[in-house]
Amino acid sequence: MVITRCSNNYGPNQYPEKLIPLFLTNAMDDKQMPVYGSGINTRDWIYVTDHVKALEIIMNSGGLEGEVFNIGSGIELSILDVAGGILTVLDKPDSLVARVADRPGHVMRHAVKTDKIRSVLGWKAEVDFETGLRETAEWYENNRPWWEKIKSGEFKEYYRKMYSELEAK
């Protein structure tokens, strides 16, 4: 058995409750992007195809029984940085960023150290954040019926519960 631990994935076809698709789809509809607290929390974001390539290398490499590999891009971005990147990609105004009350126990940093997978297997992420974000935005723009259907159903209740303070504005 080999264990892998990955940082935050993003890319096409991700359920719109996750941060990047939520922010993208909200901004595409000129709705606010809810940023918890200060927005300085950081995450290591990895494009989905990079994650898959890492898994393929691990699965196709022999002699790894009992090993543990962390998979990530190695680049941390704050939630505000991600929001800013989305606004840039979509050419939207900063006014779409809306601060909401922070969640109790919200993790300030989520990242993994990827030295081992780089040195042992020679793997590293290939897709930079800007490129991955542009490709992801393009996918969501081209697949509106998919996410609009999701966001019009039970997702509405989830969104109301999580971000009700935005609806009061």
N, C-alpha and C positions, 0 to 999 in steps of 0.2 A: 504494500500500500504506500502511496505517496500522498502527502497532504499539501494542498495549495491554499494560500490565503491571499485574497486580492483586495485592492483598494476599490474605490467607487467607479463602477462602469458607467459609460454613457454611450449613446449611439441610436441608430434607427430602431423603431418598433418597441421602445421601452415604454412601459405603462406610464401614463401622464401624471401619476401621483408623485413620481420621483422628481427631484429638483430640476434637472436640466429640461426634461420634457415639459414639466409644469411651467417653468419660466418661459420657455420657447412658445408654447401654445397660448399662454396668457398674453405675452407680448404681441404675438401675431394677431390677436384679437383686440389689441390696445387695452388690455386689462392689466391690473397691477400684479407685480411679482412680489409675493410675500417673503420678506427677509426677516428671519428670526433675530431678535435682539440687535446687537451691534453689526452683525454680518461679517465679523472678522474671523469666525470659525474657518478653519482650513481643512481641505480635503485633497487627497491625491486622486486625480481623475485619469482614468485609462479608457481609451477608445475600445469598444467591444472587439474589434478585429485583432487588436494587439493582444487582448486577453486570450482570445481563441488560439492565436498563433503560439502563445506561451504554453497553453495546455497541450497543443499538438506536439510541440517539441518535448515536453515532459513525457507524454504518452509514448512517443516514438524513441525515447532514449532508454537504453537498458541500464541495469545496475543501480537504480535509484530507490530500491526498496527501503522504506523507513525514512526517507528524506522529507523535508518540509521546505517548500519554496514560497516566498512572498512574490506577488506579481503586482506591479504598479508602474506608473510612468516616471516616478521619482521627482515629479514637479507638483508642489502644493500650491493651491490657489484658494483665496478666501471666497466666501459666498458672494461678497460684493464684487470681487474680480470676475466671477462667473456671470453674475448679473450684468456687469459692464460689458463683458464679451458678447453676451446675447444682444444687448442693446446695440452694440456696434454692428454685429452681423446683420441684424434686422433693420438697422437705421431707425431706431426708435428713441424717444426722449428719456432722459434720466428720471423724469417724473413718474415713470412706470414702476420704479423701485419703491416699495412700501414697507416700512418697518412694522413688524408685529411683535407682540410679547414673546420673549424667549421661552422655550420649553424647559421645564424643570429637568436638570441633569443633562442638558444638551452637551454633546461632546464637542470640545473646542478644537480638537485636531484628530483627523483620521488619516493615517498614512502608514505605509509599510517600507521597511528597508529592503531593497532589492539587490544588494551586493551579491548574494549567493547565486541567484539565477543568472546574473550577468557573468560571474566568474566561472561557474560550473558548466553552464549550458550556452553561454555566449548570447543569451537573449536580451534584448532591450526593446522598449516601446518604440515604434516607428512613426506613429501618427501624432503630430504636435496638436496641442489643444485647439488652436485657432482653426486648423484644417478639419479636425474632427467635429468641431462645433458647427462649422459651415456645412459639412456633409449631413450632420444631424438635422440642422435647420431646414435644409433642402428636402430631406426625407419627410419631415413633419408637414412642410408646406405642400408637398405632392401627395400626402396621404391624409388630408383633412377629414374625409368621411370616416376614417377609422377612429381617430382620436376625438372628433366632435361627437360621435355616437357614445363613446365611453364617458366623456365629460358631461353629456346631457342626462345620463341615467343616474345610477346609484352613486357615482362619483360626486354629484352635486351635493349630496348629503354629507359625504366625507369632507368636502371642501368647506361647506358651511360650518361644520363642527370644528375644523382645524383653524380656519381663518375668519371666523365670524366678525371679528373687529374690522375687517376690510369692508364687509357689507354694510356696516353701520356708517361708513364715511359717505 
